[in-house]
Amino acid sequence: MTLSELKKGAVGIIKEFTDLEMSVKLMEMGCLPGEKISIARVAPLGDPIAVNVSGYQLSLRKFEASTIILK
Amino acid sequence: MKTDLRVALVGNPNTGKSTLFNILTGLNQKIGNFPGVTVDKKTGYSTLADGRIAEIVDLPGTYSLYPKSKDESIVFSVLADKSNPLKPDLVIVILDATNLKRNMLLYSQVADLKIPVIIALNMMDLARKDGIVIDIDLFAKKLGVPVIPVAARKGDGIAQLKQAMAFANKIPLQEESIDVAAIAPELVAQISGEMGIDNPYYALQLAHQHEDIKFISAAESERIEELEKEFSFHSQKAQAAETIARYNFINDLLYDTVKVPETAKDETLSNKIDKVLTHRVFGLIIFLGILLFMFQSIFAWSAYPMELISDGFVWVQNTLHQLLPAGPLTGLIADGVVGGLSGVMVFIPQIAILFAFISILEDTGYMSRVTFMMDKLMRKVGLNGKSVVPLIGGFACAVPSIMSTRTIENWKDRMITIMVTPLVTCSARLPIYTLLISLVVPNRNVWWIFNMQGLALTGMYVFSLISAVVVAFAFKFIVKGSERGYFIMELPVYRMPRWNNVAYSMYDRSKTFVFQAGKVIIAISVILWVLASYGPGGRFARIDQKYKQPEYTQHLKPEELDRAIKSEKLENSYAGVLGHAIEPVIKPLGFDWKIGIALITSFAAREVFVGTMATIYSVEGSAEKMESVQQKMKTATNPETGKPVFSLAVAFSLMMFYAFAMQCASTVAVVYRETKNWKWPAAQFAYMTVLAYAASFVAYHLLK
């Protein structure tokens, strides 16, 4: 399952990434393998989404979220 | 100023870095450019407890030393380049105590460059409120660096921080974080050996960034490239490995030193606010409401101070006329220069209010929510959620907004944003719109609370946003780009705006506006006044001769005669000749030659319009009767038809022209600077001029 499929409010754990270039940026921002991640909210038009990760809130597009594979 | 110590401030965005910078330096700061690049460099001075003076350099906020944007790339070159004139003796890394994990990544990278470092642990008050307990002594001991808890907004801990700066070691004492060399052992060893580098992390950074940094030679860069091939070094894989290793180190460190309570994150105040402000339905409505409120307030709150300023200038002009001997020079000073200046100064209240709103929106964190809400919509038209900030900033001024597009990583998105930002109604258009609206739109309320003039102005603002979006959509198909865009962005928690920061921004922006516009206006007023007061050949003499003939002196009253002479002289002056020369081109738009003169001068800067109008009508008007520009324009009549010059059709046609035309030399210059290619400003100038002409033409013929 990828992060983009996670339901609002549910908690997932990051397993790996499908896109190396994107993963470098995501990991710098605290999205690391083993880290808990949950969907905080969805933008009014359905995209992007806001997630809670590493103790703060990050926004990313659904496409970017789909490169994060959860356990 | 002689300095004993150079200190660089480094930290993530939203950590309170600029607040700390302001407190450390007071108002004793200056803004310049980093050498070779046009990134704003803020430096200031701070006197330490022992009397030594420290120069403080504020580096752009970044999440990592691997730059994702141009601004961020400055950080590594200032810290690592030994020949950089700004190379610091000491680095203060600012960490947000409520968000330590992600903040520590940058610290661990900076620490590994082996520069003496101090940690300023900011937002300690908020961390305590959240129940976060940090064992600061253990934290400092494990890292081997001084850690100073501060609350920059409240001013807590600043004295201790200054003390730590005074006592800072000249040699780096920080503990190793990760085994950097293990990421690419052979390559790091080889680069270190060949280039005589004693710091493995510096060697590794060169391997990653050698293509983009300016302080190593082309030969060195090529050699690094060869070595990378030899040892099959993959930059992104190495970065990923490094980041994972660093976070492992950080997790271990924080496990021992920080206790974060396991409360449900949904309970935080920020989340409650976001439930409303980014709500599916209310979110966008509230955003529109905020914009509407902003523009209504700009009108309502500025009315009284504007009247005061305007009356003040009329008084000054009257006094000058009484004190100085009558003559051409008095006319130039009192009518040309003072008149032109008053046309601009009167808009200080509006500009100050506009900047207050923008700085509040940014300071509270609401601007990043707007980005979040608008991304999908913006992407549809070829922009990016992050384009919203330059576009809204464009309400103030296109120049800083175009510079702020650097946060957009994607090249195509950034170019399109730059191309359309000057379409957004900037503060220089505000005087023109206000003046023209007040001439033709009645000042009364409709639907109880909405002032018609305010609505007309809001309409112009909304129209400018719509046209920016439509033009962006067209550019989406014209500009070619293959780079992919990111939208990985922090949503900072909501904070109260820093009111002194808001006040400073109001003061600073108004001052800049007055000085920049003031200089141009004085220069143009003088030139224009000369052009309007003298004519080619013997034309003026012939006019004087003509009106001395009895057919005029006998049938006209003295003041009528005077007005007729002045009016004919203006028409035959150099400015009049110039205006007449372009009249055939602008006549289809409803403009006469006088407006033509204003259009020509406005190509230097839009705000010159009001001053030009003031100068032109003062040359023609009588000296005894002082009136504001507005009154003069209102009473101006077309000599052929006898109807007012500024009819509804002409006023809106003129507003359309100013809405689209690229009448700003500073914007042209900044677009060139940011794109490094004349093609972009040239294309922008061309498309905007064509749109301006077309929109004016349509507006005039629809309303006529």
Contacts between the chains, C-beta under 8 A, distances in Angstrom:
chain1	res1	chain2	res2	distance
A	20	B	236	5.2
A	20	B	237	6.9
A	20	B	240	6.9
A	21	B	236	6.0
A	22	B	486	7.5
A	22	B	488	7.9
A	23	B	240	6.0
A	24	B	66	7.5
A	24	B	236	5.4
A	24	B	239	4.9
A	24	B	240	5.4
A	24	B	243	6.9
A	25	B	68	6.7
A	25	B	486	6.2
A	25	B	488	5.5
A	26	B	488	6.3
A	27	B	240	6.3
A	27	B	243	4.4
A	27	B	244	6.7
A	27	B	247	7.4
A	28	B	63	5.4
A	28	B	64	4.6
A	28	B	66	7.3
A	28	B	105	6.3
A	28	B	243	5.7
A	29	B	63	6.3
A	29	B	102	6.7
A	29	B	488	5.8
A	29	B	490	7.3
A	30	B	101	6.3
A	30	B	102	4.3
A	30	B	105	7.9
A	30	B	247	7.8
A	32	B	243	7.6
A	32	B	244	6.5
A	32	B	247	5.1
A	33	B	244	7.3
A	38	B	265	7.8
A	40	B	265	7.5
A	40	B	266	7.9
A	40	B	271	6.9
A	40	B	274	7.7
A	41	B	274	6.4
A	41	B	275	7.6
A	41	B	278	6.1
A	43	B	278	6.8
A	43	B	372	5.5
A	43	B	373	5.4
A	43	B	375	6.7
A	43	B	376	6.5
A	44	B	278	6.7
A	44	B	279	7.1
A	44	B	280	4.9
A	44	B	281	7.3
A	44	B	283	4.7
A	44	B	284	5.6
A	44	B	373	5.4
A	45	B	373	7.3
A	45	B	376	4.1
A	45	B	377	6.1
A	46	B	376	6.7
A	47	B	375	7.0
A	47	B	376	4.7
A	48	B	372	6.3
A	48	B	375	5.3
A	48	B	376	7.2
A	48	B	385	7.2
A	48	B	487	5.6
A	50	B	274	7.7
A	50	B	278	7.8
A	50	B	372	6.7
A	50	B	491	5.7
A	52	B	265	5.2
A	54	B	99	7.9
A	54	B	101	4.9
A	54	B	102	5.3
A	55	B	98	7.6
A	55	B	99	5.6
A	55	B	100	7.6
A	55	B	101	5.8
A	55	B	102	7.4
A	55	B	260	6.8
A	56	B	99	4.8
A	56	B	102	6.4
A	56	B	490	6.6
A	56	B	491	7.9
A	56	B	493	8.0
A	57	B	270	7.7
A	57	B	490	7.2
A	57	B	491	4.3
A	57	B	493	7.7
A	58	B	488	6.8
A	58	B	489	7.1
A	58	B	490	6.0
A	58	B	491	6.8
A	59	B	368	7.8
A	59	B	371	8.0
A	59	B	372	5.0
A	59	B	487	7.0
A	59	B	488	7.7
A	59	B	489	5.1
A	59	B	490	7.7
A	59	B	491	5.2
A	60	B	487	6.0
A	60	B	488	4.9
A	60	B	489	7.5
A	61	B	375	7.0
A	61	B	487	4.6
A	64	B	486	7.0
A	64	B	487	6.6
A	64	B	488	6.2
